[in-house]
Amino acid sequence: MPDDMVIGAGAYGMLVALELARLGRQVQVLEAGSVACGASGGPGRRGVRANGRDLRELPLMRQAYRRWPVLEEELGGQGFYQRTGHLLLLERDDDLASADARVQMQRSQGIDCRLVAGAELAEIQTGLSQDIKAGIYCAKDGVCDHGGFTRAVADRARKLGVVVQEDTEISHFETHGDSVTAVITAKGESIAFSGNLFVLANSGAHDLVKTAFNLQLPVWNACLQVMITEPFGRIHVDTLLGHVHRMVSIKAEPDNRLMISGGWHGAWDVTGQRGSVLPSAVEGNLAQAIAVFPELQGVEVAKTDADHLEAMSVDDIPIIDRVPGIANGYVATGWSGHGWAIAPVVATLIVKWALSGERSELLAPFTLKRFGIN
Ligand SMILES: Cc1cc2nc3c(=O)[nH]c(=O)nc-3n(C[C@H](O)[C@H](O)[C@H](O)COP(=O)(O)OP(=O)(O)OC[C@H]3O[C@@H](n4cnc5c(N)ncnc54)[C@H](O)[C@@H]3O)c2cc1C
């Protein structure tokens, strides 16, 4: 019988499983689909950025800056994680007026950043629209090949004895007193464990926790759109780019392609469990990218995707907590489109909490208590 049970084989599930295995625990991971089939998979890269992040997540991000290069090294230096810098673009006078305050706030949290304009801005990124007046630059920010990384963590975890069982949807839990003792699969099989339960099912967490514990988490699911362009030699992008008011984020992809995203949503088919892009969202996202790089006018889109659900929370920061009334059950979800960058740190802190009984103060902003749920 395993010590600990993890539901979900995305980045969170696999990082938690790896951490537990390193500490000598027997771990089983149960995944409805396959490793990295959810938000931790799909085309493009994920931003690993502190720039523009919610104040409450910045202490986690400060630690994540240290953790990412170490993890990259531990996984064999395959180039999943790269430090590229992040430039948060400013266009409107109002946003310029707020720039010093934003820089000051981030620096107060130990995030190294500065306001750049003119020649310095052009040196960091060429080809920007003349309307872009300045940018806030965080040199330590970067990107990660999320699917490759998650699968590599899964491989490493398996080598340490973690059992990763795919095609196994969990629909319920068995409890005795205040502890969960077994998970029940959608096919009715009961799988017992003796230690902790980690519900790291992201978009599946809401329904699972509601059915099993009658607990309604204030989260919902969104399928976020991503586009990959055809090779486009006219612009060279080295930096991760975001924008203070435009819904656009641009990342470099191999072969001179660009990844364009920025919070546009597709449509989710509940029956088929698939997402599809909406032509209006593709057009809208492209228009925002062209407003940043006028040279992008006429760029061909090679691939679009909205097939990877992410759980969003009402206050735009995640829920990371022990399930109320359950001594050995932990849930983390509601990443709101920016859960990737902090994953290695959050995974370590959840494991520490479960094994020591002591919650790090860094996790205090993310409890259910903030919604009046105890
Ligand atoms: C398009 C897109 C762009 C993003 N960009 C960024 C970014 O630039 N920077 C950033 O920091 N973050 C970003 N994010 C967010 C980040 O990718 C996610 O927060 C992170 O990957 C979540 O990891 P996870 O392991 O919690 O979830 P997932 O990877 O979704 O894993 C959860 C797993 O649980 C499984 N599951 C669900 N229900 C059940 C069940 N009942 N039984 C068994 N298994 C179940 C699912 O199949 C899934 O594999 C983005 C997300 C998306 C979708």
The ligand as an SDF file (V2000), in Angstrom:
LIG
                    3D

 53 58  0  0  0  0  0  0  0  0999 V2000
   -2.5700   28.1090  -22.2660 C   0  0  0  0  0  0  0  0  0  0  0  0
   -1.9830   28.3050  -20.8970 C   0  0  0  0  0  0  0  0  0  0  0  0
   -0.9470   29.2190  -20.7110 C   0  0  0  0  0  0  0  0  0  0  0  0
   -0.3700   29.3790  -19.4470 C   0  0  0  0  0  0  0  0  0  0  0  0
    0.6960   30.2440  -19.3120 N   0  0  0  0  0  0  0  0  0  0  0  0
    1.3090   30.3330  -18.1100 C   0  0  0  0  0  0  0  0  0  0  0  0
    2.4750   31.1460  -17.9740 C   0  0  0  0  0  0  0  0  0  0  0  0
    2.9570   31.7430  -18.9450 O   0  0  0  0  0  0  0  0  0  0  0  0
    3.0600   31.2200  -16.7550 N   0  0  0  0  0  0  0  0  0  0  0  0
    2.5600   30.5570  -15.6500 C   0  0  0  0  0  0  0  0  0  0  0  0
    3.1360   30.6810  -14.5590 O   0  0  0  0  0  0  0  0  0  0  0  0
    1.4800   29.7440  -15.7750 N   0  0  0  0  0  0  0  0  0  0  0  0
    0.8510   29.6120  -16.9690 C   0  0  0  0  0  0  0  0  0  0  0  0
   -0.2320   28.7990  -17.1090 N   0  0  0  0  0  0  0  0  0  0  0  0
   -0.7230   28.0660  -15.9310 C   0  0  0  0  0  0  0  0  0  0  0  0
    0.0370   26.7810  -15.6520 C   0  0  0  0  0  0  0  0  0  0  0  0
    0.3260   26.0970  -16.8480 O   0  0  0  0  0  0  0  0  0  0  0  0
   -0.8260   25.9150  -14.7400 C   0  0  0  0  0  0  0  0  0  0  0  0
   -1.2040   26.6620  -13.6090 O   0  0  0  0  0  0  0  0  0  0  0  0
   -0.1030   24.6560  -14.2750 C   0  0  0  0  0  0  0  0  0  0  0  0
    0.3900   23.9330  -15.3620 O   0  0  0  0  0  0  0  0  0  0  0  0
   -1.0720   23.8150  -13.4480 C   0  0  0  0  0  0  0  0  0  0  0  0
   -0.4850   22.5720  -13.1610 O   0  0  0  0  0  0  0  0  0  0  0  0
   -1.3430   21.4370  -12.4720 P   0  0  0  0  0  0  0  0  0  0  0  0
   -0.4450   20.2780  -12.3100 O   0  0  0  0  0  0  0  0  0  0  0  0
   -2.0160   21.9830  -11.2580 O   0  0  0  0  0  0  0  0  0  0  0  0
   -2.5340   21.1690  -13.4780 O   0  0  0  0  0  0  0  0  0  0  0  0
   -2.6640   20.2350  -14.7680 P   0  0  0  0  0  0  0  0  0  0  0  0
   -1.4500   20.2500  -15.5890 O   0  0  0  0  0  0  0  0  0  0  0  0
   -3.9500   20.6290  -15.4120 O   0  0  0  0  0  0  0  0  0  0  0  0
   -2.7760   18.7910  -14.1500 O   0  0  0  0  0  0  0  0  0  0  0  0
   -3.9280   18.3240  -13.4910 C   0  0  0  0  0  0  0  0  0  0  0  0
   -4.1340   16.8880  -13.9190 C   0  0  0  0  0  0  0  0  0  0  0  0
   -5.1960   16.3170  -13.1560 O   0  0  0  0  0  0  0  0  0  0  0  0
   -5.8740   15.3920  -13.9770 C   0  0  0  0  0  0  0  0  0  0  0  0
   -7.2150   15.1790  -13.4030 N   0  0  0  0  0  0  0  0  0  0  0  0
   -8.2420   16.0510  -13.3420 C   0  0  0  0  0  0  0  0  0  0  0  0
   -9.2960   15.4830  -12.7160 N   0  0  0  0  0  0  0  0  0  0  0  0
   -8.9190   14.2310  -12.3740 C   0  0  0  0  0  0  0  0  0  0  0  0
   -9.5760   13.1610  -11.7130 C   0  0  0  0  0  0  0  0  0  0  0  0
  -10.8350   13.2720  -11.2740 N   0  0  0  0  0  0  0  0  0  0  0  0
   -8.9000   11.9910  -11.5470 N   0  0  0  0  0  0  0  0  0  0  0  0
   -7.6210   11.8720  -11.9770 C   0  0  0  0  0  0  0  0  0  0  0  0
   -6.9340   12.8560  -12.6190 N   0  0  0  0  0  0  0  0  0  0  0  0
   -7.5910   14.0310  -12.8020 C   0  0  0  0  0  0  0  0  0  0  0  0
   -5.9140   16.0780  -15.3400 C   0  0  0  0  0  0  0  0  0  0  0  0
   -6.1210   15.1460  -16.3650 O   0  0  0  0  0  0  0  0  0  0  0  0
   -4.5560   16.7610  -15.3850 C   0  0  0  0  0  0  0  0  0  0  0  0
   -3.5920   15.9950  -16.0690 O   0  0  0  0  0  0  0  0  0  0  0  0
   -0.8600   28.6350  -18.3490 C   0  0  0  0  0  0  0  0  0  0  0  0
   -1.9030   27.7270  -18.5180 C   0  0  0  0  0  0  0  0  0  0  0  0
   -2.4570   27.5400  -19.7880 C   0  0  0  0  0  0  0  0  0  0  0  0
   -3.5710   26.5450  -19.9580 C   0  0  0  0  0  0  0  0  0  0  0  0
  1  2  1  0
  2  3  1  0
  2 52  2  0
  3  4  2  0
  4  5  1  0
  4 50  1  0
  5  6  2  0
  6  7  1  0
  6 13  1  0
  7  8  2  0
  7  9  1  0
  9 10  1  0
 10 11  2  0
 10 12  1  0
 12 13  2  0
 13 14  1  0
 14 15  1  0
 14 50  1  0
 15 16  1  0
 16 17  1  0
 16 18  1  0
 18 19  1  0
 18 20  1  0
 20 21  1  0
 20 22  1  0
 22 23  1  0
 23 24  1  0
 24 25  2  0
 24 26  1  0
 24 27  1  0
 27 28  1  0
 28 29  2  0
 28 30  1  0
 28 31  1  0
 31 32  1  0
 32 33  1  0
 33 34  1  0
 33 48  1  0
 34 35  1  0
 35 36  1  0
 35 46  1  0
 36 37  1  0
 36 45  1  0
 37 38  2  0
 38 39  1  0
 39 40  1  0
 39 45  2  0
 40 41  1  0
 40 42  2  0
 42 43  1  0
 43 44  2  0
 44 45  1  0
 46 47  1  0
 46 48  1  0
 48 49  1  0
 50 51  2  0
 51 52  1  0
 52 53  1  0
M  END
$$$$
